[in-house]
């Protein structure tokens, strides 16, 4: 499948990665192992979601499932912690703005 809406270099890189991983998935490598591989290679969350969506076939439900697979992967623990810290800091900052107005 052709990735659209991305710059050509990124689309080519992610398409190649999906093409590389697709045979592993077809021969029995489970999605958690694929997610571990993506994380170990330093592929960011957004790009991992795009690749996972492509591996799932990019159907109507694929995006939601891809997000769930990536974001719940044990390999993404650090990213989830960083996200949670950012959200908590944002809430504190918003509370401070609200009390000042």
C-alpha positions as CSV (number, residue, x, y, z in Angstrom):
1,X,0.0,0.0,0.0
2,X,1.2,3.5,-0.8
3,X,1.5,5.9,2.1
4,X,-0.1,9.2,1.4
5,X,0.1,12.5,3.2
6,X,3.7,12.1,4.2
7,X,6.8,13.7,2.8
8,X,8.2,11.4,0.1
9,X,11.4,10.4,2.0
10,X,9.4,9.5,5.2
11,X,6.8,7.6,3.2
12,X,9.5,5.6,1.4
13,X,11.3,4.8,4.7
14,X,8.2,3.7,6.4
15,X,7.0,1.7,3.4
16,X,10.3,-0.1,3.2
17,X,10.1,-0.8,6.9
18,X,6.6,-2.3,6.6
19,X,7.7,-4.3,3.6
20,X,10.7,-5.7,5.7
21,X,8.4,-6.6,8.7
22,X,5.5,-8.0,6.7
23,X,7.2,-11.4,6.0
24,X,8.0,-11.7,9.7
25,X,4.4,-11.2,10.6
26,X,3.3,-13.6,7.9
27,X,5.6,-16.3,9.2
28,X,4.3,-16.2,12.8
29,X,6.2,-13.4,14.5
30,X,3.6,-11.9,16.8
31,X,2.7,-8.2,16.9
32,X,4.3,-7.6,20.4
33,X,7.6,-8.8,18.9
34,X,7.2,-6.5,16.0
35,X,6.5,-3.6,18.4
36,X,9.7,-4.5,20.3
37,X,11.7,-4.4,17.0
38,X,10.3,-1.0,16.1
39,X,11.1,0.4,19.5
40,X,14.6,-1.2,19.6
41,X,15.3,0.5,16.2
42,X,14.3,3.8,17.6
43,X,11.2,4.2,15.5
44,X,9.0,6.8,17.1
45,X,5.5,6.3,18.3
46,X,3.8,8.0,15.3
47,X,5.9,6.2,12.7
48,X,5.3,2.9,14.5
49,X,1.6,3.5,14.4
50,X,1.8,4.2,10.6
51,X,3.9,1.0,10.0
52,X,1.6,-1.1,12.2
53,X,-1.4,0.2,10.4
54,X,0.2,-0.8,7.1
55,X,1.0,-4.2,8.5
56,X,-2.7,-4.6,9.6
57,X,-3.9,-3.9,6.0
58,X,-4.8,-0.2,6.5
59,X,-8.6,-1.1,6.7
60,X,-11.1,1.1,8.5
61,X,-10.4,-0.3,11.9
62,X,-6.6,-0.6,11.4
63,X,-5.7,2.9,12.7
64,X,-7.4,2.4,16.1
65,X,-6.0,-1.1,16.5
66,X,-2.5,0.1,15.4
67,X,-2.6,2.9,18.0
68,X,-3.7,0.4,20.7
69,X,-0.9,-2.1,19.8
70,X,1.8,0.6,19.8
71,X,0.7,2.5,22.8
72,X,0.1,-0.5,25.0
73,X,3.3,-2.3,24.0
74,X,5.6,-2.9,27.0
75,X,8.4,-1.6,24.7
76,X,6.8,1.9,24.9
77,X,6.9,2.2,28.7
78,X,9.3,5.1,28.6
79,X,7.3,7.0,26.0
80,X,4.1,6.5,28.1
81,X,5.9,7.8,31.2
82,X,7.2,10.8,29.3
83,X,3.7,11.5,28.0
84,X,2.1,11.2,31.4
85,X,4.7,13.6,32.9
86,X,4.0,16.1,30.1
87,X,0.3,15.9,30.6
88,X,0.7,16.4,34.4
89,X,2.9,19.4,33.8
90,X,0.4,20.8,31.4
91,X,-2.5,20.4,33.9
92,X,-0.4,22.2,36.6
93,X,0.4,25.1,34.2
94,X,-3.3,25.4,33.1
95,X,-4.3,25.4,36.8
96,X,-1.8,28.2,37.4
97,X,-3.2,30.2,34.5
98,X,-6.7,29.7,35.7
99,X,-5.9,31.0,39.2
100,X,-4.2,34.1,37.7
101,X,-7.1,35.2,35.6
